[in-house]
Amino acid sequence: MADEIQKVFTAYGQLEADMVRLMLEAGGITVIQRRESAGSVYGLTVGPLGEVHLYVPSNQFEDAQQLIQAMQSGEFENLSGEDEWDTENLDDETD
C-alpha cells in the first residue's frame, strides 16, 4: 500500500511555494508540489490559478506542520542583522 499524502500548505505564488518547500526539504521532509497548469503558463499569483499546494507523506505531516508554524512565527529569522557567514577570512582559506 502506497504512503498517503496530505496537503500541508497552500502558497499564493511559486516564490512562496518554493521557499516553504525548500525549508521543509531542509528538514528532511518529502514534498510534492501541485499547481493548476494554466496558472503556471500565464504566471498568475492571485486567485485559484495562482495557488500552489504542497503535500507531504502522512507520516511526516505533523513534523511539516510544526516547521511551517515555526517559520510563520518568525523562529527562523536572523534578527541580529549580521550575516552568519564569515566572509573576511575566505581569501585566507583558499591560499
TORPA-4810 file (N, C-alpha, C, O; in nm, 3 decimals):
<nodes>
NODE_1_0.085_-0.118_0.000_0.000_0.000_0.000_0.089_0.124_0.000_0.179_0.138_0.083_M
NODE_2_0.065_0.213_-0.092_0.145_0.335_-0.105_0.116_0.429_0.012_0.006_0.434_0.065_A
NODE_3_0.217_0.503_0.048_0.203_0.601_0.154_0.111_0.712_0.108_0.130_0.767_-0.001_D
NODE_4_0.012_0.746_0.188_-0.082_0.851_0.152_-0.017_0.987_0.174_0.076_1.001_0.253_E
NODE_5_-0.069_1.086_0.102_-0.017_1.222_0.117_-0.129_1.312_0.169_-0.248_1.284_0.150_I
NODE_6_-0.088_1.421_0.234_-0.183_1.519_0.286_-0.135_1.659_0.248_-0.015_1.687_0.246_Q
NODE_7_-0.232_1.745_0.218_-0.197_1.884_0.188_-0.160_1.953_0.318_-0.236_1.953_0.414_K
NODE_8_-0.040_2.013_0.319_0.009_2.077_0.440_0.014_2.229_0.427_0.017_2.299_0.527_V
NODE_9_0.014_2.280_0.302_0.029_2.425_0.284_-0.024_2.466_0.147_-0.008_2.393_0.049_F
NODE_10_-0.087_2.582_0.141_-0.127_2.643_0.015_-0.054_2.775_0.003_-0.071_2.864_0.086_T
NODE_11_0.026_2.788_-0.101_0.101_2.910_-0.126_0.030_2.989_-0.235_-0.040_2.933_-0.318_A
NODE_12_0.050_3.119_-0.232_-0.011_3.205_-0.333_0.100_3.260_-0.420_0.141_3.376_-0.407_Y
NODE_13_0.148_3.175_-0.510_0.257_3.210_-0.599_0.371_3.110_-0.584_0.390_3.049_-0.479_G
NODE_14_0.447_3.096_-0.691_0.555_2.999_-0.694_0.669_3.034_-0.599_0.730_2.944_-0.542_Q
NODE_15_0.698_3.161_-0.582_0.807_3.201_-0.493_0.781_3.156_-0.349_0.868_3.098_-0.285_L
NODE_16_0.662_3.184_-0.300_0.626_3.142_-0.164_0.630_2.990_-0.153_0.680_2.936_-0.053_E
NODE_17_0.579_2.921_-0.253_0.579_2.774_-0.252_0.721_2.719_-0.248_0.750_2.625_-0.174_A
NODE_18_0.810_2.779_-0.328_0.948_2.732_-0.329_1.017_2.754_-0.196_1.093_2.668_-0.150_D
NODE_19_0.992_2.868_-0.132_1.054_2.895_-0.002_1.010_2.793_0.103_1.092_2.741_0.178_M
NODE_20_0.881_2.765_0.108_0.829_2.670_0.206_0.877_2.529_0.172_0.916_2.453_0.260_V
NODE_21_0.872_2.493_0.043_0.918_2.360_0.001_1.063_2.337_0.039_1.098_2.231_0.092_R
NODE_22_1.149_2.434_0.012_1.291_2.420_0.042_1.315_2.411_0.193_1.403_2.337_0.237_L
NODE_23_1.240_2.485_0.270_1.253_2.479_0.416_1.213_2.341_0.467_1.280_2.284_0.553_M
NODE_24_1.104_2.287_0.413_1.061_2.153_0.454_1.162_2.047_0.412_1.194_1.957_0.489_L
NODE_25_1.211_2.057_0.289_1.309_1.960_0.242_1.438_1.966_0.324_1.500_1.863_0.348_E
NODE_26_1.477_2.086_0.366_1.595_2.100_0.452_1.572_2.031_0.586_1.667_1.988_0.651_A
NODE_27_1.447_2.020_0.627_1.412_1.950_0.750_1.392_1.801_0.730_1.348_1.732_0.822_G
NODE_28_1.424_1.751_0.610_1.415_1.608_0.584_1.278_1.559_0.545_1.250_1.439_0.552_G
NODE_29_1.191_1.650_0.504_1.053_1.613_0.469_1.038_1.609_0.317_1.083_1.699_0.246_I
NODE_30_0.976_1.504_0.269_0.948_1.488_0.127_0.828_1.575_0.090_0.726_1.572_0.159_T
NODE_31_0.841_1.653_-0.018_0.735_1.745_-0.056_0.695_1.721_-0.201_0.780_1.706_-0.289_V
NODE_32_0.565_1.717_-0.223_0.509_1.710_-0.359_0.434_1.840_-0.381_0.356_1.883_-0.297_I
NODE_33_0.459_1.902_-0.494_0.403_2.033_-0.526_0.305_2.017_-0.642_0.337_1.953_-0.742_Q
NODE_34_0.186_2.074_-0.627_0.087_2.070_-0.735_0.031_2.208_-0.758_0.006_2.285_-0.664_R
NODE_35_0.013_2.238_-0.887_-0.037_2.370_-0.925_-0.122_2.356_-1.050_-0.098_2.270_-1.135_R
NODE_36_-0.221_2.440_-1.061_-0.304_2.445_-1.181_-0.214_2.484_-1.298_-0.146_2.586_-1.293_E
NODE_37_-0.214_2.404_-1.403_-0.122_2.429_-1.514_-0.146_2.564_-1.582_-0.050_2.626_-1.628_S
NODE_38_-0.270_2.609_-1.590_-0.297_2.740_-1.652_-0.232_2.853_-1.574_-0.187_2.951_-1.633_A
NODE_39_-0.227_2.840_-1.442_-0.164_2.942_-1.359_-0.016_2.955_-1.387_0.037_3.066_-1.390_G
NODE_40_0.052_2.843_-1.408_0.195_2.850_-1.435_0.222_2.901_-1.577_0.321_2.971_-1.598_S
NODE_41_0.136_2.868_-1.672_0.155_2.916_-1.809_0.143_3.067_-1.817_0.220_3.133_-1.886_V
NODE_42_0.045_3.121_-1.745_0.021_3.265_-1.750_0.090_3.343_-1.638_0.080_3.465_-1.632_Y
NODE_43_0.160_3.273_-1.549_0.232_3.339_-1.442_0.143_3.405_-1.338_0.178_3.507_-1.280_G
NODE_44_0.026_3.345_-1.314_-0.068_3.404_-1.219_-0.026_3.375_-1.075_0.021_3.266_-1.043_L
NODE_45_-0.044_3.475_-0.990_-0.012_3.458_-0.848_-0.129_3.494_-0.758_-0.115_3.499_-0.636_T
NODE_46_-0.244_3.519_-0.817_-0.363_3.551_-0.739_-0.476_3.457_-0.777_-0.479_3.402_-0.887_V
NODE_47_-0.569_3.440_-0.684_-0.684_3.356_-0.711_-0.648_3.209_-0.718_-0.533_3.171_-0.696_G
NODE_48_-0.746_3.128_-0.749_-0.725_2.983_-0.752_-0.617_2.938_-0.852_-0.550_2.837_-0.829_P
NODE_49_-0.600_3.012_-0.961_-0.499_2.972_-1.060_-0.357_3.004_-1.014_-0.261_2.953_-1.071_L
NODE_50_-0.343_3.087_-0.913_-0.211_3.120_-0.861_-0.169_3.035_-0.742_-0.056_3.044_-0.696_G
NODE_51_-0.260_2.953_-0.693_-0.230_2.870_-0.577_-0.137_2.754_-0.611_-0.147_2.692_-0.717_E
NODE_52_-0.046_2.727_-0.520_0.042_2.611_-0.530_0.023_2.533_-0.401_0.041_2.586_-0.291_V
NODE_53_-0.015_2.406_-0.415_-0.043_2.322_-0.299_0.078_2.232_-0.272_0.134_2.171_-0.363_H
NODE_54_0.117_2.226_-0.144_0.227_2.141_-0.103_0.171_2.023_-0.023_0.094_2.041_0.071_L
NODE_55_0.211_1.904_-0.063_0.167_1.782_0.001_0.288_1.709_0.058_0.398_1.716_0.003_Y
NODE_56_0.265_1.640_0.169_0.371_1.561_0.232_0.314_1.422_0.264_0.192_1.406_0.275_V
NODE_57_0.401_1.323_0.280_0.352_1.192_0.323_0.283_1.203_0.459_0.325_1.282_0.544_P
NODE_58_0.179_1.126_0.478_0.102_1.132_0.603_0.188_1.114_0.726_0.162_1.174_0.830_S
NODE_59_0.292_1.028_0.715_0.375_1.004_0.833_0.469_1.121_0.865_0.534_1.120_0.969_N
NODE_60_0.477_1.221_0.776_0.560_1.340_0.800_0.475_1.466_0.818_0.528_1.576_0.833_Q
NODE_61_0.343_1.450_0.817_0.252_1.564_0.820_0.269_1.649_0.946_0.277_1.771_0.936_F
NODE_62_0.274_1.587_1.063_0.285_1.663_1.187_0.417_1.740_1.195_0.420_1.855_1.238_E
NODE_63_0.526_1.676_1.153_0.656_1.744_1.153_0.654_1.864_1.058_0.708_1.970_1.089_D
NODE_64_0.591_1.846_0.941_0.582_1.954_0.844_0.500_2.070_0.900_0.539_2.186_0.885_A
NODE_65_0.390_2.040_0.965_0.307_2.145_1.026_0.386_2.223_1.130_0.375_2.345_1.137_Q
NODE_66_0.463_2.153_1.212_0.542_2.220_1.316_0.646_2.312_1.254_0.667_2.424_1.302_Q
NODE_67_0.713_2.267_1.147_0.812_2.352_1.081_0.747_2.476_1.020_0.801_2.586_1.030_L
NODE_68_0.632_2.458_0.957_0.563_2.571_0.895_0.517_2.670_1.002_0.529_2.791_0.984_I
NODE_69_0.465_2.621_1.113_0.423_2.710_1.221_0.542_2.786_1.278_0.530_2.905_1.308_Q
NODE_70_0.657_2.719_1.293_0.777_2.786_1.343_0.823_2.893_1.246_0.864_3.002_1.287_A
NODE_71_0.815_2.863_1.116_0.854_2.961_1.014_0.761_3.082_1.019_0.807_3.197_1.015_M
NODE_72_0.632_3.057_1.027_0.534_3.166_1.028_0.543_3.252_1.154_0.508_3.370_1.151_Q
NODE_73_0.588_3.193_1.264_0.601_3.271_1.388_0.733_3.345_1.396_0.758_3.418_1.492_S
NODE_74_0.820_3.326_1.296_0.945_3.400_1.289_1.062_3.334_1.360_1.164_3.399_1.382_G
NODE_75_1.049_3.208_1.397_1.156_3.141_1.470_1.283_3.123_1.388_1.391_3.104_1.444_E
NODE_76_1.273_3.129_1.257_1.389_3.106_1.172_1.452_3.235_1.122_1.546_3.230_1.042_F
NODE_77_1.404_3.349_1.167_1.458_3.476_1.121_1.589_3.509_1.190_1.607_3.478_1.308_E
NODE_78_1.680_3.571_1.117_1.807_3.618_1.172_1.788_3.765_1.207_1.803_3.853_1.122_N
NODE_79_1.757_3.792_1.332_1.726_3.928_1.374_1.849_4.006_1.417_1.838_4.124_1.449_L
NODE_80_1.966_3.943_1.418_2.086_4.011_1.464_2.135_4.115_1.364_2.210_4.206_1.399_S
NODE_81_2.092_4.102_1.239_2.136_4.194_1.136_2.274_4.161_1.083_2.325_4.231_0.995_G
NODE_82_2.334_4.057_1.135_2.466_4.016_1.089_2.454_3.891_1.004_2.368_3.806_1.028_E
NODE_83_2.541_3.879_0.906_2.545_3.758_0.826_2.599_3.644_0.910_2.681_3.664_0.999_D
NODE_84_2.552_3.524_0.880_2.603_3.408_0.951_2.737_3.363_0.896_2.808_3.286_0.962_E
NODE_85_2.774_3.408_0.779_2.896_3.365_0.714_3.010_3.461_0.746_2.991_3.582_0.745_W
NODE_86_3.126_3.407_0.774_3.245_3.488_0.798_3.317_3.502_0.665_3.395_3.414_0.626_D
NODE_87_3.291_3.612_0.594_3.348_3.629_0.461_3.484_3.698_0.465_3.553_3.702_0.363_T
NODE_88_3.524_3.752_0.579_3.651_3.823_0.587_3.770_3.731_0.564_3.869_3.770_0.502_E
NODE_89_3.760_3.609_0.615_3.874_3.517_0.608_3.864_3.417_0.493_3.939_3.320_0.489_N
NODE_90_3.772_3.439_0.402_3.755_3.347_0.290_3.880_3.339_0.204_3.921_3.230_0.167_L
NODE_91_3.942_3.452_0.173_4.061_3.453_0.087_4.177_3.380_0.153_4.256_3.315_0.085_D
NODE_92_4.189_3.391_0.286_4.296_3.325_0.358_4.289_3.174_0.347_4.391_3.106_0.341_D
NODE_93_4.165_3.120_0.343_4.146_2.975_0.339_4.175_2.916_0.203_4.206_2.798_0.192_E
NODE_94_4.165_2.995_0.099_4.185_2.943_-0.037_4.330_2.946_-0.081_4.364_2.890_-0.185_T
NODE_95_4.416_3.010_-0.005_4.559_3.018_-0.041_4.630_2.890_-0.015_4.751_2.880_-0.040_D
</nodes>
